[in-house]
Amino acid sequence: MRLYRLLYSASRVTKPSTNWADFQKNLPEAVSKEFKEFIASSQAIATSVSSKSETKPPIDFDFYRQRLSDPKFVDMLEKQYNDVQVPYPEDTEGIEQKISAAWDAEKEYAEKLYSFADGYQFINEKMIEQLTMLPRYEDMTQEMLYYYFPESMNRKSEYPHTVKVNKLQNDPGLKQFMTFKSWNITKKVPPPVGEGESK
């Protein structure tokens, strides 16, 4: 919920109210319960704050002057009451700047994550496209399997180096297991540049 709280805090700084419907669209279903509790708590605080008056409630000091024996005492109370000033809370700890900085960092991270996910999506779509072009599994032979997936055949084997013993993929069309050697199906890789040359 850390990111969502930052999003809410940032929206409260830049906007007078929160659009809860749009806010909920960006949340996964797994946090729906916490989101409802968060809305209830936020609305309770907003209701409590809005119920308070922005100015001091008026007091009829003349009413008390007429009923008290010492009007000067009422004058003193009236003066002290009128002199009371409640300053607007100041952001002495720079919370607004911290929220803005955290929002920028989260936004940058989200953009990188979106780009990373788009790259994986492109790769997976290309892979699916290539898989749809392959022959059917029933028509796949051992040679075709090696041709399309050479890395699956280039693996360590055990004596007696048969397909049956090493549990390699067998062609369903074959009536019996093939007994070719593992080194006969290993992909031939040319040596690196510089190796194998006569000095």
Secondary structure, 3 states (H helix, E strand, C coil): CHHHHHHHHHHHHHCCCCCHHHHHHCCCHHHHHHHHHHHHHHHHHHHHHHCCCCCCCCCCHHHHHCCCCCHHHHHHHHHHHHHCCCCCCCCCCCHHHHHHHHHHHHHHHHHHHHHHHHHHHHHHHHHHHHHHCCCCHHHCCHHHHHHHCHHHHCCCCCCCCCHHHHCCCCCCCCCCCCCCCHHHHCCCCCCCCCCCCCC
